[in-house]
Amino acid sequence: MEIQFREFNPFDLWFWLEFETVPSAMEQSYIEEVFNSWFYLGKLGGFNAENLQVQETGIDISYLDYSTEQADNQLMSVMHNMGNFEYLGVWGRCWFDLGTSDLIALDILINALTQLNQEYVPIKQLIIGGENEDWPIEESN
């Protein structure tokens, strides 16, 4: 799966997926579940790079002294909105307002889509941001 970044505006961001073939209903369901799950985690503030206490501790997290006070003192980092997933031939797209969520969210989405591509749905490319000249944004509902 090729990954391409175009013009990036976190408050008005399109994700474009080009599939190897027209995705079946089951493949569409898998794709939409990944994006919906990712959005819900973002809506709940899951992509807050200022609070990565477990990650920053290292490999030995036995008896980690997790600070809820530190977590509570971080600025909110939440996604704001998600559009409906749409399909046109071998293309799929979805619009997001990433709000104040941190860019770690993109790495997590890319990781999930990479595994989905390898196991379930053949994805030719993921384009993050910008427009697709084969499918103008103005046609979106």
C-alpha positions as a Markdown table, in Angstrom:
| # | Residue | x | y | z |
|---|---|---|---|---|
| 1 | Met | 0.0 | 0.0 | 0.0 |
| 2 | Glu | 1.4 | 3.3 | -1.1 |
| 3 | Ile | 0.9 | 6.2 | 1.4 |
| 4 | Gln | 0.9 | 9.8 | 0.1 |
| 5 | Phe | 0.4 | 13.1 | 1.9 |
| 6 | Arg | -1.1 | 16.1 | 0.1 |
| 7 | Glu | -2.2 | 19.5 | 1.4 |
| 8 | Phe | -2.9 | 19.0 | 5.1 |
| 9 | Asn | -5.5 | 20.9 | 7.1 |
| 10 | Pro | -6.5 | 19.0 | 10.3 |
| 11 | Phe | -9.8 | 20.8 | 10.5 |
| 12 | Asp | -10.8 | 20.0 | 6.9 |
| 13 | Leu | -9.1 | 16.7 | 5.9 |
| 14 | Trp | -10.0 | 14.1 | 3.3 |
| 15 | Phe | -8.7 | 10.5 | 3.4 |
| 16 | Trp | -8.7 | 8.8 | 0.0 |
| 17 | Leu | -8.4 | 5.1 | -0.5 |
| 18 | Glu | -7.8 | 3.5 | -3.8 |
| 19 | Phe | -8.5 | -0.2 | -3.8 |
| 20 | Glu | -7.1 | -2.9 | -6.1 |
| 21 | Thr | -10.7 | -3.8 | -7.2 |
| 22 | Val | -14.2 | -2.4 | -6.4 |
| 23 | Pro | -14.6 | -3.3 | -2.7 |
| 24 | Ser | -17.3 | -5.8 | -1.7 |
| 25 | Ala | -19.9 | -5.0 | 0.9 |
| 26 | Met | -17.8 | -7.0 | 3.5 |
| 27 | Glu | -14.6 | -5.1 | 2.6 |
| 28 | Gln | -16.4 | -1.8 | 2.8 |
| 29 | Ser | -17.6 | -2.8 | 6.3 |
| 30 | Tyr | -14.0 | -3.6 | 7.4 |
| 31 | Ile | -12.8 | -0.2 | 6.1 |
| 32 | Glu | -15.6 | 1.7 | 7.7 |
| 33 | Glu | -15.1 | -0.1 | 11.0 |
| 34 | Val | -11.5 | 0.9 | 11.1 |
| 35 | Phe | -12.3 | 4.6 | 10.4 |
| 36 | Asn | -15.2 | 4.6 | 12.8 |
| 37 | Ser | -13.2 | 3.0 | 15.6 |
| 38 | Trp | -10.3 | 5.4 | 15.0 |
| 39 | Phe | -12.7 | 8.4 | 15.1 |
| 40 | Tyr | -14.3 | 7.2 | 18.4 |
| 41 | Leu | -10.9 | 6.9 | 20.0 |
| 42 | Gly | -10.0 | 10.4 | 18.8 |
| 43 | Lys | -13.3 | 11.8 | 20.0 |
| 44 | Leu | -12.5 | 10.5 | 23.4 |
| 45 | Gly | -9.1 | 12.1 | 23.4 |
| 46 | Gly | -7.1 | 8.9 | 22.8 |
| 47 | Phe | -4.5 | 10.5 | 20.6 |
| 48 | Asn | -3.0 | 12.9 | 23.1 |
| 49 | Ala | 0.8 | 12.7 | 22.6 |
| 50 | Glu | 1.3 | 14.8 | 25.8 |
| 51 | Asn | 0.1 | 11.8 | 27.9 |
| 52 | Leu | 2.1 | 8.8 | 26.8 |
| 53 | Gln | 3.2 | 7.7 | 30.2 |
| 54 | Val | 3.2 | 3.9 | 29.4 |
| 55 | Gln | 5.1 | 4.4 | 26.1 |
| 56 | Glu | 7.6 | 6.7 | 27.7 |
| 57 | Thr | 8.4 | 4.3 | 30.5 |
| 58 | Gly | 9.9 | 1.8 | 28.2 |
| 59 | Ile | 9.7 | -2.0 | 28.1 |
| 60 | Asp | 9.5 | -2.7 | 31.8 |
| 61 | Ile | 6.1 | -1.4 | 32.9 |
| 62 | Ser | 5.6 | -3.8 | 35.9 |
| 63 | Tyr | 4.3 | -1.9 | 38.8 |
| 64 | Leu | 4.2 | 1.4 | 36.8 |
| 65 | Asp | 3.1 | 4.3 | 38.9 |
| 66 | Tyr | 0.6 | 5.8 | 36.5 |
| 67 | Ser | -0.2 | 9.4 | 37.3 |
| 68 | Thr | -3.8 | 10.3 | 36.8 |
| 69 | Glu | -3.0 | 13.8 | 38.0 |
| 70 | Gln | -0.5 | 14.2 | 35.1 |
| 71 | Ala | -3.1 | 12.9 | 32.7 |
| 72 | Asp | -5.8 | 15.2 | 34.1 |
| 73 | Asn | -3.5 | 18.2 | 33.7 |
| 74 | Gln | -3.0 | 17.9 | 30.0 |
| 75 | Leu | -4.9 | 20.0 | 27.4 |
| 76 | Met | -7.7 | 18.3 | 25.7 |
| 77 | Ser | -6.8 | 16.6 | 22.5 |
| 78 | Val | -10.0 | 15.5 | 20.7 |
| 79 | Met | -11.3 | 14.9 | 17.2 |
| 80 | His | -14.4 | 16.9 | 16.4 |
| 81 | Asn | -16.2 | 15.4 | 13.4 |
| 82 | Met | -16.3 | 12.7 | 10.8 |
| 83 | Gly | -18.3 | 12.5 | 7.5 |
| 84 | Asn | -19.9 | 9.4 | 6.0 |
| 85 | Phe | -17.6 | 7.1 | 4.1 |
| 86 | Glu | -18.3 | 7.2 | 0.3 |
| 87 | Tyr | -17.4 | 5.0 | -2.6 |
| 88 | Leu | -17.0 | 5.5 | -6.3 |
| 89 | Gly | -15.6 | 2.6 | -8.3 |
| 90 | Val | -12.2 | 1.6 | -6.8 |
| 91 | Trp | -12.1 | 4.8 | -4.7 |
| 92 | Gly | -13.3 | 5.4 | -1.1 |
| 93 | Arg | -13.1 | 8.6 | 0.8 |
| 94 | Cys | -14.1 | 10.1 | 4.1 |
| 95 | Trp | -13.9 | 13.7 | 5.6 |
| 96 | Phe | -12.6 | 14.5 | 9.1 |
| 97 | Asp | -12.1 | 17.4 | 11.4 |
| 98 | Leu | -9.2 | 16.1 | 13.5 |
| 99 | Gly | -9.7 | 19.0 | 16.0 |
| 100 | Thr | -6.9 | 19.2 | 18.5 |
| 101 | Ser | -5.9 | 15.5 | 18.3 |
| 102 | Asp | -2.2 | 15.0 | 17.9 |
| 103 | Leu | -0.5 | 13.6 | 14.8 |
| 104 | Ile | 0.2 | 10.3 | 16.5 |
| 105 | Ala | -3.4 | 9.5 | 15.4 |
| 106 | Leu | -2.2 | 9.4 | 11.7 |
| 107 | Asp | 0.5 | 6.9 | 12.5 |
| 108 | Ile | -2.0 | 4.7 | 14.3 |
| 109 | Leu | -4.5 | 4.8 | 11.4 |
| 110 | Ile | -1.7 | 4.1 | 8.9 |
| 111 | Asn | -0.6 | 1.1 | 11.0 |
| 112 | Ala | -4.1 | -0.3 | 11.2 |
| 113 | Leu | -4.8 | 0.2 | 7.4 |
| 114 | Thr | -1.4 | -1.4 | 6.6 |
| 115 | Gln | -2.4 | -4.6 | 8.5 |
| 116 | Leu | -6.0 | -4.5 | 7.1 |
| 117 | Asn | -4.4 | -4.3 | 3.6 |
| 118 | Gln | -2.2 | -7.3 | 4.3 |
| 119 | Glu | -4.9 | -9.5 | 5.8 |
| 120 | Tyr | -8.4 | -8.5 | 4.5 |
| 121 | Val | -8.8 | -5.7 | 2.0 |
| 122 | Pro | -6.3 | -5.0 | -0.8 |
| 123 | Ile | -5.6 | -1.3 | -0.8 |
| 124 | Lys | -3.5 | 0.2 | -3.6 |
| 125 | Gln | -2.9 | 3.6 | -2.0 |
| 126 | Leu | -3.9 | 5.8 | 0.9 |
| 127 | Ile | -3.9 | 9.6 | 0.2 |
| 128 | Ile | -4.1 | 11.9 | 3.2 |
| 129 | Gly | -5.3 | 15.4 | 2.5 |
| 130 | Gly | -5.8 | 17.4 | -0.7 |
| 131 | Glu | -8.2 | 16.6 | -3.4 |
| 132 | Asn | -8.7 | 13.8 | -5.9 |
| 133 | Glu | -9.0 | 15.0 | -9.5 |
| 134 | Asp | -10.9 | 11.8 | -10.4 |
| 135 | Trp | -13.6 | 12.6 | -7.7 |
| 136 | Pro | -14.2 | 16.3 | -7.0 |
| 137 | Ile | -15.1 | 17.2 | -3.4 |
| 138 | Glu | -18.0 | 19.4 | -4.5 |
| 139 | Glu | -20.0 | 16.2 | -5.4 |
| 140 | Ser | -19.9 | 15.1 | -1.7 |
| 141 | Asn | -23.1 | 15.4 | 0.3 |
